[in-house]
Amino acid sequence: MPGTVIRLSVKPHTPGEHGLPKHAVPELRVTPEGAAGDYNNYRTRQLGGDPDQAILLLTDEVLRQLNAEGWPVRPGDLGENLTLGNVPESALRPGTRVHAGEVVLELSHRCDPCTELYSLPYVGRERGPEFIRTMSDRRGWYARVLAAGVIRTGTPVSVQPASEAATT
């Protein structure tokens, strides 16, 4: 069964608000700078708009695992712009290319969990350290944009392993 985009999420810059959770949108314009209408405070202020962190994606496999462990994480909660269905987490690693319609992303590195996750209502300060440990290697993948375009919810997704991407 092919993969699909099951949710697209953004959070516009709103002074005084945390960047989580991100809200669902029916379509997303992806540029080399990132997702239109989305603001990532850390990427913007600390990393100077690093193109290797233009888009954050997460698989529904991770969400299902977290839910089974008692964490009621929903798509968009972890700050991802794309939530992918039917894409095995084991297929993702740096250099992997993700094709979603006309958009091509190349995974650069995992997203490290941070204390911003404490702002989620089911985490908070008390459970924050436990959730950070739980999220190690599970927060999603940052990607650079190789081909810009528009993605819609339901867009088919294909994954090109890093070894194959290196030869094309």
C-alpha positions, -999 to +999 in steps of 0.1 A: +000+000+000+015+034-010+021+061+015-001+092+018-001+126+034-027+123+062-023+157+076-006+191+068+001+214+097+013+250+103+015+274+132+017+311+122+039+334+143+018+345+173+037+365+199+033+350+234+021+316+221+041+284+219+047+268+185+028+237+194+005+222+185+003+230+148-031+234+132-044+214+102-046+230+067-060+213+036-030+223+014+005+235+020+028+255-003+063+242+002+093+265-007+130+260-001+125+282+030+098+259+045+061+257+048+042+289+038+023+302+068+044+283+094+068+299+119+095+279+136+110+301+163+141+280+169+149+276+132+143+313+125+161+329+155+188+304+165+196+287+131+191+316+107+165+298+086+187+267+081+174+251+048+182+216+062+153+221+086+128+236+062+101+209+068+094+186+097+077+153+089+065+124+111+050+090+104+017+079+118+036+048+130+053+069+157+019+084+167+004+050+170+033+038+192+030+068+215-007+064+218-002+027+227+022+039+254-004+061+269+006+095+254-025+110+236-004+126+208-023+137+178-011+148+143+004+183+146+012+181+183+049+174+178+054+203+154+055+184+122+044+200+089+036+166+072+021+136+089+027+106+067+005+074+066+017+040+055+054+050+055+075+028+078+097+047+102+124+022+094+125+035+058+136+069+069+172+081+074+194+110+064+195+112+025+162+095+020+140+114-005+103+117+001+082+125-030+047+140-023+032+151-055+054+176-071+073+182-039+106+164-032+121+165+002+155+151+013+158+141+050+187+158+067+185+146+103+162+137+132+144+163+152+156+163+188+129+166+215+130+199+234+113+215+263+088+232+239+070+198+242+062+207+279+035+231+265+014+201+253-016+198+277-009+161+285+028+167+292+034+198+313+064+205+335+059+175+358+058+149+330+081+168+307+114+150+314+097+116+310+081+127+277+115+141+264+131+106+271+101+089+254+106+111+223+143+103+218+147+094+181+109+097+176+102+134+171+103+132+133+127+141+105+139+175+093+141+178+055+155+202+029+133+210-001+147+198-034+116+206-054+090+231-042+053+230-048+019+224-033+009+194-012-027+185-003-041+162+023-043+128+006-014+133-017+004+100-025+039+096-010+068+076-022+101+071-004+134+068-023+161+052+000+192+072+006+213+047-014+191+051-045+188+089-041+226+091-042+226+077-077+199+099-092 
